[in-house]
Amino acid sequence: MSGYEAHPPELIPVLSRGKHRGPRQGACFMELVSYLAGERWSDHPACTHPLLAAVARDVNDYTSNAGRPRLAELIPSVIGLTGEDLHIDARIALVCAQRALPVVAAERQQTMAVSVLACERVLAALDGRPAGWLEEQSRQALAQAPHAAQWARSFTRDNPISPKAFRHRGAPTTVRAAVEGIALACVPQPDAMLLALLSDAIGACATWTCRDVGPDTPRDSAAWAAACSLTGTAATL
């Protein structure tokens, strides 16, 4: 018999909404991550990328009590996923917007369409692609909301996006709106969609954490200046 089996943990927290003072009161997804990673009790542990952690907190809170236990299977996969590459923020925000756009209520589709285009512009700038280039998943998502897509293209045409504003405001706004929009949408199984959304975000983060070369590289700075026409007053989402 192993030491763990002979002396099991006195308390395994139960997933529930919101913040908790300690494991005796329960835990949200990210608090349980901090617990299992051996960090100080927190819903913002250092072992997980801040934007991925934001997706996990929102999915935790918007998932029903019945569906929340299924989230626990994803907890180990976010431990150690962090990095400074802006690709991570853009990819997480993009997969969230792509999943949400076709299913959210009509009044939310414009926001999600703008988010898809903004994320694609960020990635185009980082990768040196033409500004109007879209990956297939984005084209398919936009095609399912043509009126919102048309409005979003007009809205974003002349609005530059700064890396700092995107990371600290645009991307977090996108993931929160995507999670909330799915949770409130008229779809048969919102819990399953939220679980899939979190899984997609984890996959997007995992893909880029192994490629992380650090923030503010000269290549990225040059690409932003050329592709986004950055000025001292760059627009935000």
N, C-alpha and C positions, 0 to 999 in steps of 0.2 A: 504494500500500500504506500503510495507516494505521500510526501509531507502535505501536499495540497488536499489530498483526499482525507488524510487523518485530521487536518485542521482547516476545514473549509472557511471561506470568508464569513464573518459574522453577519454581514448584510450585503445583499445585492440590490442596488436601487431599481425601482420600477419606473419605466419611461412614462412621463406625464408632461403636460403643458407647462410653459413658463420657466422662470428661474426658481431655484431651490437653495435654501441655506446650506444644506448638506444632504448626504445620501439617505438619512433617515426620513427626510421629507419627500423623497423621490428624486428623479433626475430627468432633465431633458436629454436629447440625443448627444449634444456636445458636452454636457456635464458628465455624462457617462464615459465619453471619450477621454476627458481629463482624468477621470477616476481610473480607467483601465490603463492609461498611458503613464500613470504614476506622477502626474503633475498636480499642482495645487488645484483644488476644486474650483472650476470656472466653466462658463459656457463659451469662453474665448481662449481655449488652450493654444499654446504655441506650436503644438505638433501638427496643426491643420491649417491650411491656407485660409486666410480671413474670409474670402468670398465663398469658398466651399462651406465653411462653417456657417455663414449666413444662410446659405441654401438649406443646410441641415436643420438649423434652428427654426426656420420658417416652415419647412416640411413637417417637422415634429409638431409644431403648434397648430397647423391647419389640418393635420391628419386626425381622423376620429379616434376616440378611445379604443374602439374595436380594432381599428387597423394599425394603430401605432406599434404594437409589439413586433410587427413584421419589419419595422425599420431596424430593429436591433441587429439583424444579420449583416447590415452594412457598416456597423460601427468599427470593426477592426480595419476595414479597408480605407478609412480616412486618417488613421494614425500614421504620421510621418509624411503625409502629402502636403508639402508646402514649398514655396519658392518665390522668387521675385520677378520672374519673367512675365511681362504684360500679356503674353500669349495666354497664360493661365486664366487671367481675369476675363479676357475677351472670349475664350473658348467656353468657359463656364456660363457666362452671360448669354452667349449665342445659343447653346443647346437649350437653355431655359426658354429663351424667346421663341425658338423654333418649335418646341413642344407646345407652348402655350398659345401661340397665334391662331392656329386653326380651331381651337375649342373655346376660347374665352368669349364672353359676351361682346356684342358688336361695339359697344361703347369703349371697350378695352382694347379692341384690335388695332386701333391707330397707334396706341402706345407700344404694343408689341411689334408692330411693323416697323416703327421708327427704331426700336431696339435692335431688330434683326439687321437693318441697314447700317446702323451705327457700329455694331460689332463687326460687320463685314468690312466697313471702312477702316476700322482700327487694324484688323488683320491684314488688309491690303497694304496699309502703310508700313506695318512691321515686316511684311514679306516681300515688298516691292512689286505688288501686283497692281494692275489698273484699278482705279478707284471704283468703277462700276461693276467689277467682277464679283459674281456670287457663286457660292458652292451649291451643289444640287439640292441639299436639304433646305437651304434658304429659299431657293426658287420655288420648291414645292410648297413650302409653308406660305409664302407670299401669294402664290397662285390660288390658295384656298380662301384668301381674303382680298380679292382684287381691288375693291374700293379703298380699303385701308392701305393697301400697298401703294396705290396711285397717290393718295394723300401724303403718305410718308415720304415718297420719293420727292415730291414737291417741297415738303417741309425741311428735309435734310440736305437739299441740293447745295445750298450756299452756307451751311453752318459748319465751321471747322470744329474739330474735337481735340482737346488737349489730352495727352496721356494722363496727367495728374487728375484732371476733372473726371475722366472716364473711370479711372481706378477707384477714386474715392466717392464719386456720386453717381455717375452713369451706370456702371455695372451693378452696384448694390441696389439701385432703384429698379433696374431690369429684373433681377432675380426675385426681389420681393413682389413686384407686380405680377410676375409669371406664376409664382406659387399661389398668391392670393386669387388670381384670375382662374386658375385651374380648380382651386378648392371651391369657388363659388359658381363655377360653370354648370350648365345643365348637361352633365355627362353621367353615364350609368355608374361608373366606379372611380370617383375622384381619388380615393385613397390609392388605388393601383396606379393611377397616372402620376400622383405625387411621388410614389415609390420609384417609378421609372424615371421621373425627372431627377431625383437625387442620384440614382444609379448612373444616369447619363453625365451628371455634373462630376461625379467621382471619376468616371472614365476619362472625361476631358482633362481633369486635373492630373490624373495619373500619367497621361500621355506626355504632358509637358514638364512635369517635375523632373524627369530624367534628362531633359534637354536644357534645363535652366542654366543660362550663362551669366546671370546677374542682371541687375537693373541698369538702365541708362547707358547702354553700350553705344559707341559712336555710330554704328550702323543704324540702330533704332532711331537715334536723334536725327540723323540725316534723312531717314525715310519719313519721319513725321514732318519735318520742315518742307520736304518736297511734295508729299502727297496731301497734306492737310492744310498747307498755306498758313501755318501757325502765326498768330499775332499775339500781341500782349493781352487781347481780350477775346480769347477763344471761347466759342459757345459750348454749352454742355447739353446733355440730354434733358 
